[in-house]
Amino acid sequence: MKWLLGLLLVAGALVAVAGTIFIFFGREQTWRTIAGDPDLGPFDLTAPERSGRPNDALLCTPGLCEGATVDAELPVYAMAPGDLIDALRQAIEAQPDRKRRVDDGSDAAALRYVTWTETMRFPDTNQFLAVDLGEGRTGLIAYARAQLGYSDAGNNRARLQRWTGAIPATNPSGD
C-alpha cells in the first residue's frame, strides 16, 4: 500500500507542475515549448495523403482529391480562385475561433491558418487551395491536421465545414 501512496504523490506532483507551467507560461506557449511551432507548414494539397490518424480532415470538390479518402465533398464555386480564397478569408475572419493566418499571402489561390481549441489550446493547421476548373468555375481543397494527439473528436472536420459553409456557393453547370 505504501507504493500506491507514493505513486499517487508522484502523480499529484506531476499534475501540480504541469498546472503551474500552464498558468505561468500559458497553454499556447506550453504546447509551443513541448511540440514546436504550431504551424505545421504547407501541405501538398495537389496530391493529398492523409495522416492515417483520426485527427485530420479533408474536404474536396469532386474530382480534386482522387485516391484520397475525403470526409465531405465541397461544391463548385462560380468565382475565380482568388475571389474564392478572399471570400473564404472573410468568412474565416468573421468566425469566433482562436486563429491566426500563417501563410505569407503570396499565392492568391491558397490560404493557411493555425487555430487553437478553446479549453486546452491544442493547435491545428488549416490549409485551403482553390483550383481553377475553367469557365468561371473553381473547386476547393480544404485540409486540417492536428499538431498534438491522436484523435480530435471530429473538431477539424466540423471547423472546415463551418468555415467553407459560410461562403456563397453556386454550381453554374448544374452538376
C-alpha positions in Angstrom: 0.0 0.0 0.0 2.9 2.4 0.6 3.9 2.1 -3.0 0.4 3.1 -4.1 0.5 6.1 -1.8 4.0 7.0 -3.2 2.7 6.6 -6.8 -0.3 8.9 -6.1 2.0 11.5 -4.5 4.3 11.5 -7.6 1.3 11.7 -9.9 -0.1 14.6 -7.9 3.3 16.4 -8.0 3.4 16.0 -11.8 -0.1 17.4 -12.2 0.8 20.3 -10.0 3.9 21.0 -12.0 2.0 20.8 -15.3 -0.7 23.1 -13.9 1.9 25.6 -12.8 3.5 25.6 -16.3 0.1 26.2 -17.9 -0.6 29.0 -15.5 2.7 30.8 -15.8 3.5 30.2 -19.4 0.0 29.9 -20.9 -1.5 27.0 -22.7 -0.4 28.0 -26.2 3.2 28.7 -25.1 3.3 25.5 -23.2 2.4 23.5 -26.3 4.8 25.5 -28.4 7.6 24.7 -25.9 6.7 21.0 -25.9 5.9 20.4 -29.6 7.4 23.4 -31.5 5.8 25.9 -33.9 2.0 25.2 -34.1 2.1 25.9 -37.9 2.8 22.6 -39.4 3.7 24.3 -42.7 2.4 23.9 -46.2 0.9 20.5 -47.1 0.8 19.4 -50.8 -2.9 19.7 -51.5 -2.5 18.8 -55.2 -1.8 15.2 -54.1 -3.2 14.9 -50.5 -2.1 12.0 -48.4 -3.9 11.7 -45.1 -2.1 11.2 -41.8 -3.8 7.9 -41.0 -4.9 9.3 -37.7 -8.5 10.4 -36.8 -7.3 14.0 -36.1 -7.1 15.3 -39.6 -9.9 16.2 -42.1 -10.0 16.5 -45.9 -12.9 18.2 -47.8 -12.7 18.5 -51.6 -14.7 19.5 -54.6 -15.4 16.2 -56.5 -12.5 15.2 -58.8 -9.8 17.2 -57.0 -8.7 14.6 -54.4 -8.5 11.4 -56.5 -7.1 8.5 -54.5 -7.6 10.2 -51.1 -10.2 9.4 -48.5 -12.4 12.5 -48.4 -14.5 13.4 -45.3 -17.0 15.6 -47.2 -17.5 17.0 -50.7 -17.4 20.7 -51.3 -19.4 22.4 -54.1 -18.2 24.1 -57.3 -17.9 27.8 -56.8 -18.9 30.3 -59.5 -15.9 32.7 -59.0 -12.2 32.9 -59.8 -9.8 31.1 -57.4 -8.5 34.4 -55.9 -12.1 35.6 -55.3 -13.0 32.3 -53.6 -9.9 32.5 -51.3 -10.8 36.1 -50.5 -14.4 35.1 -49.7 -13.2 32.2 -47.5 -10.7 34.5 -45.7 -13.6 36.9 -44.9 -15.8 34.0 -43.7 -13.0 32.7 -41.5 -12.2 36.1 -40.0 -15.9 36.5 -39.1 -15.8 33.3 -37.1 -15.1 33.4 -33.3 -12.4 30.7 -33.5 -9.0 31.4 -32.0 -7.0 31.7 -35.2 -4.0 33.3 -36.9 -3.3 33.5 -40.6 0.2 32.0 -41.1 0.8 31.9 -44.9 2.5 34.9 -46.4 -0.3 35.7 -48.8 1.9 35.4 -51.9 -0.4 32.7 -53.5 -3.8 34.3 -54.3 -5.3 30.7 -54.6 -4.1 29.5 -51.2 -4.7 30.2 -47.5 -3.3 28.7 -44.2 -4.4 29.3 -40.6 -3.5 27.9 -37.2 -6.3 27.5 -34.8 -6.4 26.6 -31.1 -9.1 24.7 -29.3 -11.0 26.7 -26.7 -10.1 24.9 -23.5 -6.7 23.3 -23.8 -5.4 25.4 -26.8 -4.3 22.4 -28.9 -3.1 23.8 -32.2 -4.3 22.7 -35.6 -3.1 23.8 -39.1 -5.9 24.5 -41.6 -5.0 24.9 -45.3 -7.0 25.7 -48.4 -6.3 25.6 -52.1 -8.7 27.0 -54.8 -8.4 25.2 -58.2 -9.5 26.8 -61.4 -11.9 24.4 -63.2 -12.4 26.7 -66.2 -15.5 28.5 -67.5 -15.6 30.7 -64.3 -15.8 27.6 -62.0 -13.5 26.9 -59.1 -13.0 23.9 -56.9 -11.7 23.9 -53.3 -9.5 21.6 -51.3 -9.5 22.0 -47.5 -7.3 20.1 -45.1 -6.9 20.4 -41.3 -4.5 18.5 -39.2 -3.7 18.4 -35.5 -0.2 19.0 -34.2 -0.8 17.0 -31.0 -2.6 13.9 -30.0 -4.3 11.1 -31.9 -8.0 12.0 -32.1 -9.8 15.3 -32.2 -13.4 14.1 -31.8 -14.2 15.4 -35.3 -13.3 19.0 -34.5 -11.1 19.6 -37.6 -13.8 18.4 -39.9 -16.5 20.4 -38.1 -14.4 23.6 -38.3 -13.7 23.1 -42.0 -17.3 22.5 -42.8 -18.4 25.6 -40.7 -15.8 27.8 -42.5 -16.5 26.6 -46.0 -20.2 26.5 -45.4 -20.1 30.3 -44.7 -19.1 31.2 -48.2 -21.6 31.5 -51.1 -21.6 28.5 -53.4 -23.2 28.1 -56.7 -22.9 25.5 -59.3 -23.0 27.1 -62.7 -23.0 23.8 -64.6 -25.9 22.4 -62.7 -23.9 19.3 -61.7 
